[in-house]
Structure formats: structure tokens, C-alpha cells
Amino acid sequence: MITGRDITVWTISYLLAVGIGLSSYAKRKTRDKLVRELAAMDPERRQKVLQRLNPKLAMEIREQLMERFQIMS
């Protein structure tokens, strides 16, 4: 038998999963947009922007630039 408590727990779990999924999607979409913008920049400016970023994030973006656009920065 399904109780009200079960439905409440399932609803809360569902809302948390949707929130986490949307957050992950927004993060990925923003990072993709940044990578595309960096690919369009001239190399000097791209290097300056990458130096200002968090080192871990900058490394991930450099990897994306190499994989998707074959740009060595």
C-alpha cells in the first residue's frame, strides 16, 4: 500500500533530480558558449582570458578547444 509519506518522498526526490539535471544542463550550455567565443578570438586575447580563469576550468576549456576546433592555445 502506498502512503502519503511515500508520495511525498518520491515527489521531493523527483524535484531534486530535475533541479540537478537543469543545473548541469545550464552549466554545460554556458561552457559550450564560452568555448565557441574563445575559438572565435585572436590567440593573444584568448590566452589572456584563459589566464584569468580558474586553472582547472582553463585546462578543461583548452581540452575542448583542441578536441572540437583543433586550436592549440
Buried (B, 14 or more C-beta within 10 A) or exposed (E): EEEEEEEEEEEEEEEEEEEEEEEEEEEEEEBEEBBEEBBEBEEEEBEEBBEEBEEEEBEBBBEBBEEEBEBEB
